[in-house]
Amino acid sequence: MAKLEECVRSVQVDGLLWGASKLVPVGYGIKKLQINCVVEDDKVGTDFLEEEITKFEDYVSNVSINCVL
């Protein structure tokens, strides 16, 4: 999971700021990585962010983005 977090945080663009992270239990001993970020809508789209994260296919099976306005 540390390598996954390192990969995700390696996505660096203007308008994106990574925040706190934690491992959240899903069930049966499986955990998911949850990372907070601040996205400036005019500079970074959530589609772009999802595409960049899924490029790490050795570590990522899916991406879920929850937006708070």
Order of alpha helices (4+ residues) and beta strands (2+ residues): alpha-beta-beta-alpha
